[in-house]
């Protein structure tokens, strides 16, 4: 009971900070994403038992160029493509029985294009119309929270069949389907009442969030299983580290941004 209370209070504080900063000002949201990115990278390097400083340089450079408005499309799109390919590579490694491949090149790619760039994509999503509007980003976070919460609740109430037992023994197919169902409902409601994007687009985003968010969670679980670490950190009582809390959103972000860019280009 005490752990549940701690987890709830910690979650409410984190969610309130995120929503407040996003709607209060663009600069505050930018600073929050920058701070979270540093913590993410520190936790990931600690988890992987690596001392790799080059991803920090990439992170600082990208956030600086982003703030100064000096990131051109010709520079940004290849980075986004590399992030998507890196995540697809991690997805492939998830479904093999072997450990996620490690090595100097692989660890650099994971740290730089799976971790360091991930939250920058959320900032781009907030500026998808060239004008800052955090509604889509907050909507994306809400969908992740809905998926995680209802996957857990449905799973502990009705879960019988294991989803991916060798990686995450507690996850069930029933829980996944419950998260997916309520995530879809959340997407429909966001489409009806957010006055941005539209129902069809929000439904696609909710489907992507449920599937890819679950995969992102499983990838983090496999990393932790390989290294024998339970939590990536202890900054959020009851939740673990920032990486534990953001594992779904950082995996989803480049795919959602790619979808939105293609959607607006086509339309």
Buried (B, 14 or more C-beta within 10 A) or exposed (E): EEEEEBBEEBBEEBBEEBBEBBBEEBEBBBBBBBEBBBBBBBBBBBBBEBEBEEBBEBBBEBBEBBBEEEBEEEEBEEBBEBBBEBBEBBBEBBEEEEEBBBEEEBBBBBBBBBBBBBBBBBBBBBBBEEEBBBBBBBBBBBBBBBBBBBBBBBBEEEBEEBBBEEBBEEBBBBBBBBBBBBBBEBBBBBBEEBEBBEBEBBBBBBBBBBBBBBBBBBBBBBBBBEBEBEBBBEBBEBBBBBBBBBBBBBBBBBBBBBBBBEBEEEE
